[in-house]
Amino acid sequence: MRVKIGDLVFGSEEKKAINELMDNSTISEGARCKEFEAKFADFIGTKHCVVAANGTVTLMLLMYALRYHSAYKLKGGEKVITSPLTYIATSNAIVTTGYEPVYVDINLDDFSISAEQVKEYMENVDGPENHRAMMPVHLMGYPCDMDELNKTASKFNMAVIEDSAEAHGSLYKGKRTGAMGLAGSFSFYIAHNIQAGEFGAITTNDDELANICRKMKGNGRVCYCTVPDIENGKCPHQNLGFHPRYLHDVIGFNFKSMEYQPAIALLQLKVVDQILSKRRENVEYLNDALAPLNGTLKLPVRTEGISFLGYPMVLTDNSFSRNEISKQLTKAGIENRPIFNCIPTQQPAYSFLKKKYEGKLPNAELIGNNGFYVGCHQYLKHEELDHVAGTLKSILLK
Ligand SMILES: Cc1ncc(COP(=O)(O)O)c(C=O)c1O
């Protein structure tokens, strides 16, 4: 038996959607992307959604856009507070767009950045004015304490960019993640709750930010009108004396997406509530089945309103080794992954920060050493979940 972290089942609807694109020779960004933007903005509860090639470049677009936004006008070199425990894209997006990541420790219960420690850090740091943005991460689907983070951010005029790559539809006090900061960023990579291979989206209520991101993903083009709109005279920039496709007023990137990505994602968005509740049901099923391991494994603490990326566990009995458990799970056909690691102290690419942070992020290091997850996706059946629980019990119940 093979129990995957995530699965992707292509049925007749997906094949029809892709064939339609090929029949119409439409593959670069167009109507499907626009349709997804409207529907995803509606689902998250924001005024705008801007799609892009993946969930790394959406973070980069947002960070870079802060240089052009009239309320922030960053120049590069500013500090950005973020979580040390996350997929590396979060930090990479900060560094590659020219800023300095600053790490504050996480909560052990939900893996998210500690709002209390962020407040304490900002109130005591020398030069708080150099800290111009925050990038909290809703890891594994668990929402950060956005009210408290927003309070600190507004006190110090910081932009809040929510990395919601792993939390499609998670709720915090009735609001979706990605709708509470200045902007949210989503990834629809394989194994996420809505998946399209590579695909990403920005959500925001800020008109100016949405416009900058739209321009910037097309190499800073003055206008993001489609070719047919320009040709039909609908483009507001058509009388500038130069074709608007080749006129650029900000320096940008090519981070555009393709039509087949939203064509697949739209089909999942249609049934997103079922996907999220099936995943929650699977988490609860595993919680019951693994209850005898309490004390050896810390199981997910709450399920309500959470959009689970996977089933996260933390080894709490150090007579066992996480790596040995991982090997035995793999041998039994059960895919598993660590819950990432503590970026500045455990990630080779960031070894230049190791000395600065060693011993200062104990919770992130603890999860980095002892956290792991298995799948809880919507295609899993009880017999597969039983196999996961039975295997873990056979390893850990002596
Ligand atoms: C927390 C987090 N941020 C950013 C990303 C980057 O997204 P992508 O892989 O679509 O570039 C991911 C991807 O899984 C992620 O988990």
Ligand as a Chemical Component Dictionary entry (heavy atoms), coordinates in Angstrom:
data_LIG
# 
_chem_comp.id                   LIG 
_chem_comp.type                 NON-POLYMER 
_chem_comp.pdbx_formal_charge   0 
_chem_comp.three_letter_code    LIG 
# 
loop_
_chem_comp_atom.comp_id 
_chem_comp_atom.atom_id 
_chem_comp_atom.alt_atom_id 
_chem_comp_atom.type_symbol 
_chem_comp_atom.charge 
_chem_comp_atom.model_Cartn_x 
_chem_comp_atom.model_Cartn_y 
_chem_comp_atom.model_Cartn_z 
_chem_comp_atom.pdbx_ordinal 
LIG C1 C1 C 0 4.992 28.396 3.085  1  
LIG C2 C2 C 0 5.302 28.410 1.613  2  
LIG N1 N1 N 0 5.631 29.563 1.021  3  
LIG C3 C3 C 0 5.893 29.638 -0.291 4  
LIG C4 C4 C 0 5.830 28.523 -1.093 5  
LIG C5 C5 C 0 6.230 28.626 -2.528 6  
LIG O1 O1 O 0 5.280 28.226 -3.429 7  
LIG P1 P1 P 0 5.663 27.589 -4.838 8  
LIG O2 O2 O 0 6.204 26.234 -4.610 9  
LIG O3 O3 O 0 4.368 27.601 -5.580 10 
LIG O4 O4 O 0 6.665 28.495 -5.471 11 
LIG C6 C6 C 0 5.465 27.289 -0.543 12 
LIG C7 C7 C 0 5.365 26.083 -1.381 13 
LIG O5 O5 O 0 4.971 25.033 -1.033 14 
LIG C8 C8 C 0 5.211 27.223 0.858  15 
LIG O6 O6 O 0 4.896 26.069 1.464  16 
# 
loop_
_chem_comp_bond.comp_id 
_chem_comp_bond.atom_id_1 
_chem_comp_bond.atom_id_2 
_chem_comp_bond.value_order 
_chem_comp_bond.pdbx_ordinal 
LIG C1 C2 SING 1  
LIG C2 N1 SING 2  
LIG C2 C8 DOUB 3  
LIG N1 C3 DOUB 4  
LIG C3 C4 SING 5  
LIG C4 C5 SING 6  
LIG C4 C6 DOUB 7  
LIG C5 O1 SING 8  
LIG O1 P1 SING 9  
LIG P1 O2 DOUB 10 
LIG P1 O3 SING 11 
LIG P1 O4 SING 12 
LIG C6 C7 SING 13 
LIG C6 C8 SING 14 
LIG C7 O5 DOUB 15 
LIG C8 O6 SING 16 
# 
